[in-house]
Amino acid sequence: MRRSDAIARLGKICGALPDAHEKAFGGHTAPTWRVRDKIFAMTGERGRPNVTCKAPPGAQAVLVGAEPDRYFVPPYVGHNGWVGAWLDVDVDWDVIAGLVEDSYRMTAPKRLLAGLDGAAPKSAKSAKKGR
């Protein structure tokens, strides 16, 4: 999958979450996705297409340990438990959507999380399937 296609698909997943919006970080051109002003997912500017997300305790070690060709400890935020996923491999977009949603849940205000509990918004389900 081309970098632009992978980032566009990631953007649909992130953008389907309540109050999520895309914004570049500082003077960088790579997109980040935020809820309010807090980042819950970001991409790298150069090199391989990837996404970096907050992860629940222990998830980074499990993912990177089990599949180091798919997941990595990202620079700068990896020591805080964030996990990176390469988007130029055979990507399981359901897993990516789950990582993004977990990160969103760790970042968003509680009142926004009420919209996620129960069923995912229709647009999030469509984004996972690539529609």
Salt bridges, closest charged atoms under 4 A:
ASP5 OD1 - ARG2 NH2 3.17
ASP19 OD2 - ARG36 NH2 3.56
GLU45 OE1 - HIS28 ND1 3.08
GLU67 OE1 - ARG70 NE 2.81
ASP88 OD1 - ARG48 NH2 2.85
GLU101 OE2 - ARG105 NE 3.08
ASP117 OD1 - ARG105 NH1 3.02
